[in-house]
Amino acid sequence: MSTYIDSRHPSQHDDYKDCPEPVMRYLYDSETIRGLSPRTVNGYYIDLRTFFRYMRRLRKEVSDDVPLEEIDIRQIDMDFIQSVTTSEIYEFLYYVTREQNNAPASRARKLSSIKGFYKYLCNKLKVMEKNPTDDIGTPALKKSLPKYLTLNQGIELLQSVESDFYERDYCIITLFLNCGMRLSELININVSDVRDDGTIRIVGKGNKERLVYLNDACKEALVRLIEERAKMQNLQDKKALFVSRRTGKRLSARRVQQIVESCLKAAGLSGQGYSVHKLRHTAATMMYQEGHVDMLALKEILGHAHVSTTEIYTHLGTQQLKDAAEASPFAKVDVAKDARTAQKKAEANKAPAAPE
């Protein structure tokens, strides 16, 4: 079993009993003290479990014939963990590159999990003086521009909403396009989070709260949804804003993804790489390009911890690049053309007169 996250209950998981005690302590600390999401902590769990399984194989404590996923790491103690070297971590990164065909992003994530664990041992528990990951650089990642819908495509998407719960699905698309919230943030919104002052309370990564101001389109979509929701006779999750008409329970992340996929298909936008997260990119890009929103304000709207994360949205559209090129003071200067014209004129003046 590669994960303890239950797709039906993404906020819950079982104990990490197949890991060494120091790893379990780190995982619990990450969730309960640092406030990281269960899904994020589950990613750390998978990466660290894979790393220490490989370490036992590398040190010949188990036969090479034993599949990696069957290697027991529960007996690994602090002495073993403290003895891990920088070279062995490089061996692991080489292994996941060569044997598991991990892309740079996957290798970077695994290294980040290992770095976080050893930083925890060195800086918080203070059981280690030397961090074996200190001198290991993060794999270079390919930087690509975020994919997003154009303004016209966004409008077409809103016009293409077809559903047995139209008010709910239209509101979902509207909030994604206008507020740029994450999928996990949207599904956890409660009715009480919609405030009378025209804001909505969002709980983002690390359980950090933020208030997002709502524009008229969002306010009106929310009013229609709340009115229709109030008519439901089978409402089970009375706090949840987005619920299933069939079960009356809070929508799951997967169900919202299916709703967005259905709307994209109806708008003729399926199969083009668009997704829920691309709607977040769309909201950020439109606010920056069309609304000229300040970068620091955009950072707060999106719930980014650092403005460096927000800077990916400073990419410019084609028309803006053309306008920038035309704005150069040298745009109309063509010395070569002017010189050539003058030369032709001079040559014409020097030409011998035709015989009478």
C-alpha positions as CSV (number, residue, x, y, z in Angstrom):
1,M,0.0,0.0,0.0
2,S,1.7,3.2,-1.1
3,T,-0.4,5.7,0.8
4,Y,-2.6,6.0,3.9
5,I,-4.8,8.7,2.5
6,D,-8.4,7.5,1.9
7,S,-9.8,9.1,-1.2
8,R,-13.2,9.2,0.5
9,H,-11.8,11.0,3.5
10,P,-8.8,13.0,2.3
11,S,-8.3,14.8,5.7
12,Q,-7.8,11.5,7.5
13,H,-5.2,8.8,7.5
14,D,-4.0,5.8,9.6
15,D,-0.9,5.7,11.7
16,Y,2.5,5.5,10.0
17,K,3.4,2.3,11.8
18,D,5.6,0.9,9.1
19,C,8.2,3.7,9.6
20,P,11.0,4.2,12.1
21,E,10.0,6.0,15.3
22,P,11.9,9.2,14.4
23,V,10.2,9.4,11.0
24,M,6.7,8.9,12.6
25,R,7.5,11.7,15.1
26,Y,8.5,14.0,12.2
27,L,5.3,13.2,10.3
28,Y,3.0,13.8,13.3
29,D,4.9,17.0,14.1
30,S,4.5,18.2,10.5
31,E,0.7,17.8,10.7
32,T,-0.2,18.7,14.3
33,I,2.4,21.4,15.1
34,R,3.3,22.9,11.7
35,G,-0.3,22.5,10.4
36,L,0.6,20.9,7.1
37,S,-2.2,19.2,5.2
38,P,-2.6,15.3,5.5
39,R,-1.9,15.1,1.8
40,T,1.4,17.0,2.1
41,V,2.5,14.9,5.1
42,N,1.5,11.7,3.2
43,G,3.9,12.8,0.4
44,Y,6.7,13.1,3.0
45,Y,5.8,9.7,4.3
46,I,6.0,8.0,0.9
47,D,9.3,9.7,0.0
48,L,11.0,8.9,3.4
49,R,9.8,5.4,3.4
50,T,11.2,4.8,-0.1
51,F,14.6,6.5,0.9
52,F,15.1,4.3,4.0
53,R,14.1,1.1,2.2
54,Y,16.7,1.9,-0.4
55,M,19.2,2.6,2.4
56,R,18.8,-0.9,3.8
57,R,19.3,-2.4,0.4
58,L,22.3,-0.1,-0.3
59,R,24.0,-1.2,2.9
60,K,23.3,-4.9,2.1
61,E,21.1,-5.4,5.0
62,V,18.6,-7.1,2.7
63,S,19.0,-9.1,-0.5
64,D,18.8,-7.4,-3.8
65,D,16.2,-9.9,-4.7
66,V,13.7,-8.4,-2.2
67,P,11.4,-5.9,-3.9
68,L,11.9,-2.4,-2.6
69,E,8.3,-2.1,-1.5
70,E,8.6,-5.2,0.7
71,I,11.7,-4.0,2.7
72,D,10.9,-3.6,6.4
73,I,12.3,-0.4,7.9
74,R,10.6,-0.4,11.3
75,Q,13.8,-1.5,13.0
76,I,15.9,1.4,11.7
77,D,17.1,3.4,14.8
78,M,18.6,6.8,15.3
79,D,22.2,5.5,15.0
80,F,21.3,4.3,11.5
81,I,19.6,7.6,10.6
82,Q,22.5,9.6,11.9
83,S,25.0,7.6,10.0
84,V,23.5,8.4,6.6
85,T,26.1,10.3,4.4
86,T,25.8,12.8,1.7
87,S,27.2,10.3,-0.8
88,E,24.5,7.8,0.1
89,I,21.8,10.4,-0.5
90,Y,23.4,11.1,-3.9
91,E,23.3,7.3,-4.6
92,F,19.5,7.4,-3.8
93,L,18.9,10.3,-6.2
94,Y,20.8,8.5,-8.9
95,Y,18.8,5.3,-8.2
96,V,15.4,7.1,-8.6
97,T,16.7,8.7,-11.7
98,R,18.0,5.6,-13.3
99,E,15.8,2.8,-12.0
100,Q,12.5,4.7,-11.3
101,N,12.8,7.2,-14.2
102,N,11.9,10.1,-11.8
103,A,11.7,13.5,-13.5
104,P,13.6,16.5,-12.0
105,A,10.4,17.6,-10.2
106,S,9.9,14.2,-8.6
107,R,13.6,14.0,-7.6
108,A,13.4,17.6,-6.2
109,R,10.3,16.6,-4.1
110,K,12.0,13.5,-2.7
111,L,15.1,15.5,-1.8
112,S,13.0,18.2,-0.2
113,S,11.4,15.5,2.0
114,I,14.8,14.2,3.1
115,K,16.1,17.7,3.7
116,G,13.0,18.6,5.8
117,F,13.5,15.4,7.9
118,Y,17.2,16.0,8.7
119,K,16.6,19.7,9.3
120,Y,14.0,18.7,11.9
121,L,16.5,16.4,13.6
122,C,19.3,19.0,13.6
123,N,17.4,22.2,14.3
124,K,14.3,21.1,16.4
125,L,15.3,17.9,18.1
126,K,19.0,18.8,18.1
127,V,20.0,15.2,18.0
128,M,22.4,15.8,15.1
129,E,25.1,18.4,14.5
130,K,25.9,17.7,10.9
131,N,23.1,17.7,8.3
132,P,24.1,15.4,5.4
133,T,21.8,17.2,3.0
134,D,23.3,20.7,3.5
135,D,25.7,20.5,0.5
136,I,23.2,18.9,-1.9
137,G,21.6,21.3,-4.4
138,T,18.1,20.9,-5.7
139,P,17.8,19.4,-9.2
140,A,17.3,22.1,-11.9
141,L,13.6,22.3,-12.8
142,K,12.3,23.3,-16.2
143,K,10.5,26.6,-15.9
144,S,7.4,26.9,-17.9
145,L,4.7,29.5,-18.1
146,P,1.4,28.6,-16.4
147,K,-1.3,27.5,-18.8
148,Y,-4.5,29.6,-18.5
149,L,-7.7,30.4,-20.3
150,T,-8.1,33.6,-22.3
151,L,-10.8,36.1,-21.3
152,N,-13.1,34.8,-24.1
153,Q,-12.5,31.2,-23.2
154,G,-13.4,32.0,-19.6
155,I,-16.6,33.6,-20.6
156,E,-17.4,30.6,-22.9
157,L,-16.8,28.3,-19.9
158,L,-19.3,30.2,-17.8
159,Q,-21.8,30.2,-20.6
160,S,-21.4,26.4,-21.0
161,V,-22.3,25.3,-17.5
162,E,-25.0,22.6,-17.7
163,S,-26.0,20.7,-14.6
164,D,-28.8,19.3,-12.4
165,F,-27.5,21.8,-9.8
166,Y,-26.8,24.8,-12.0
167,E,-26.5,27.4,-9.2
168,R,-23.8,25.3,-7.5
169,D,-21.7,24.5,-10.5
170,Y,-21.9,28.1,-11.9
171,C,-20.8,29.4,-8.5
172,I,-17.8,26.9,-8.5
173,I,-16.6,28.1,-11.9
174,T,-17.2,31.8,-11.0
175,L,-15.2,31.6,-7.7
176,F,-12.3,29.7,-9.4
177,L,-12.1,32.3,-12.2
178,N,-12.5,35.4,-10.0
179,C,-10.8,34.5,-6.7
180,G,-8.1,32.0,-7.8
181,M,-8.6,29.8,-4.9
182,R,-7.2,26.3,-4.6
183,L,-9.4,23.2,-5.0
184,S,-8.8,22.2,-1.3
185,E,-9.8,25.7,-0.3
186,L,-13.0,25.7,-2.3
187,I,-14.4,22.4,-1.0
188,N,-13.8,23.3,2.6
189,I,-15.8,26.6,2.4
190,N,-18.7,26.8,4.9
191,V,-21.8,28.9,4.5
192,S,-20.6,30.9,7.5
193,D,-17.4,31.8,5.7
194,V,-19.4,34.0,3.3
195,R,-19.5,37.3,5.2
196,D,-21.9,40.2,5.1
197,D,-19.0,42.7,4.5
198,G,-18.5,41.3,1.0
199,T,-15.6,38.9,1.8
200,I,-15.1,35.2,2.0
201,R,-13.0,33.4,4.5
202,I,-10.5,31.0,3.0
203,V,-8.4,28.4,4.9
204,G,-5.3,27.8,2.8
205,K,-2.1,25.8,3.2
206,G,-0.9,25.3,6.7
207,N,-4.4,26.3,8.0
208,K,-3.6,29.9,7.3
209,E,-6.7,32.0,7.0
210,R,-7.2,34.9,4.6
211,L,-10.1,37.1,3.6
212,V,-10.8,37.5,-0.1
213,Y,-13.0,40.4,-1.3
214,L,-15.8,39.3,-3.6
215,N,-16.8,41.2,-6.8
216,D,-20.4,41.5,-7.9
217,A,-20.3,38.3,-10.1
218,C,-19.2,36.2,-7.1
219,K,-21.7,37.8,-4.7
220,E,-24.6,37.2,-7.0
221,A,-23.5,33.6,-7.8
222,L,-23.3,32.9,-4.0
223,V,-26.7,34.4,-3.3
224,R,-28.3,32.2,-5.9
225,L,-26.5,29.1,-4.6
226,I,-27.4,29.7,-1.0
227,E,-31.0,30.3,-1.9
228,E,-31.2,27.1,-3.9
229,R,-29.2,25.1,-1.2
230,A,-31.8,26.2,1.4
231,K,-34.5,24.4,-0.5
232,M,-32.8,21.0,-0.1
233,Q,-34.7,18.5,2.0
234,N,-31.9,16.1,2.4
235,L,-29.1,18.4,3.6
236,Q,-26.7,16.4,5.7
237,D,-23.6,18.7,6.0
238,K,-25.4,21.8,7.2
239,K,-22.1,23.8,7.4
240,A,-20.8,23.0,3.9
241,L,-21.4,25.5,1.2
242,F,-20.9,23.1,-1.8
243,V,-23.0,20.0,-1.3
244,S,-24.3,17.1,-3.4
245,R,-27.9,17.4,-4.4
246,R,-28.1,13.6,-4.2
247,T,-26.5,12.9,-0.8
248,G,-26.7,16.3,0.8
249,K,-23.1,16.0,1.9
250,R,-20.0,18.2,1.2
251,L,-18.6,17.7,-2.3
252,S,-15.3,15.8,-2.5
253,A,-12.3,17.2,-4.4
254,R,-12.7,14.6,-7.1
255,R,-16.4,15.5,-7.6
256,V,-15.5,19.2,-8.1
257,Q,-12.8,18.1,-10.6
258,Q,-15.5,16.1,-12.5
259,I,-17.8,19.2,-12.6
260,V,-15.1,21.4,-14.0
261,E,-14.1,18.7,-16.5
262,S,-17.7,18.5,-17.7
263,C,-18.0,22.3,-18.1
264,L,-14.7,22.4,-20.0
265,K,-16.0,19.7,-22.3
266,A,-19.3,21.5,-22.9
267,A,-17.2,24.6,-23.8
268,G,-15.1,22.7,-26.3
269,L,-12.0,23.1,-24.1
270,S,-11.4,19.5,-23.0
271,G,-8.2,17.7,-24.1
272,Q,-6.2,20.9,-24.1
273,G,-4.6,20.6,-20.7
274,Y,-7.0,22.7,-18.7
275,S,-7.9,21.7,-15.2
276,V,-9.1,23.1,-11.9
277,H,-5.6,24.4,-11.1
278,K,-5.5,26.0,-14.5
279,L,-8.5,28.0,-13.5
280,R,-6.5,29.3,-10.6
281,H,-3.7,30.3,-13.1
282,T,-6.4,32.0,-15.2
283,A,-7.7,34.1,-12.3
284,A,-4.2,35.2,-11.4
285,T,-3.2,36.0,-15.0
286,M,-6.3,37.9,-15.7
287,M,-6.0,40.0,-12.5
288,Y,-2.4,40.8,-13.4
289,Q,-2.7,41.4,-17.1
290,E,-6.1,42.8,-17.5
291,G,-6.8,44.2,-14.0
292,H,-3.2,45.5,-13.4
293,V,-3.3,44.1,-9.9
294,D,-0.2,44.9,-7.8
295,M,2.0,41.9,-7.2
296,L,1.8,42.1,-3.4
297,A,-2.0,42.3,-3.6
298,L,-2.0,39.3,-5.9
299,K,0.2,37.4,-3.4
300,E,-2.4,38.0,-0.6
301,I,-5.3,37.1,-2.8
302,L,-3.7,33.8,-3.9
303,G,-2.5,32.9,-0.4
304,H,1.2,32.6,-1.4
305,A,3.7,32.6,1.4
306,H,6.3,34.3,-0.7
307,V,6.0,36.9,-3.5
308,S,8.6,34.8,-5.5
309,T,5.9,32.2,-6.0
310,T,3.5,34.9,-7.4
311,E,6.1,36.2,-9.8
312,I,5.3,33.4,-12.2
313,Y,2.2,35.3,-13.2
314,T,4.2,38.3,-14.5
315,H,4.5,36.6,-17.9
316,L,3.3,38.9,-20.6
317,G,0.8,38.1,-23.4
318,T,1.6,38.4,-27.1
319,Q,-0.1,41.8,-27.5
320,Q,1.8,43.2,-24.6
321,L,5.1,42.0,-26.1
322,K,4.2,43.6,-29.4
323,D,3.2,46.8,-27.6
324,A,6.5,46.8,-25.7
325,A,8.5,46.4,-28.9
326,E,6.6,49.3,-30.6
327,A,7.2,51.4,-27.5
328,S,10.9,51.5,-28.0
329,P,12.1,55.0,-29.0
330,F,14.2,53.3,-31.7
331,A,11.1,51.7,-33.2
332,K,10.8,54.2,-36.1
333,V,14.5,54.7,-36.6
334,D,15.9,53.0,-39.7
335,V,19.3,54.6,-40.5
336,A,20.1,52.1,-43.1
337,K,16.9,52.8,-45.1
338,D,17.4,56.5,-44.8
339,A,21.0,56.3,-45.9
340,R,20.1,54.0,-48.8
341,T,17.4,56.5,-50.0
342,A,19.8,59.4,-49.8
343,Q,22.4,57.4,-51.8
344,K,19.9,56.5,-54.5
345,K,18.9,60.2,-54.8
346,A,22.5,61.3,-55.1
347,E,23.2,58.7,-57.8
348,A,20.2,59.9,-59.7
349,N,21.4,63.5,-59.6
350,K,24.9,62.5,-60.9
351,A,23.6,60.4,-63.8
352,P,24.7,61.8,-67.3
353,A,22.1,63.7,-69.3
354,A,20.6,61.7,-72.2
355,P,21.8,62.8,-75.7
356,E,19.6,65.2,-77.6
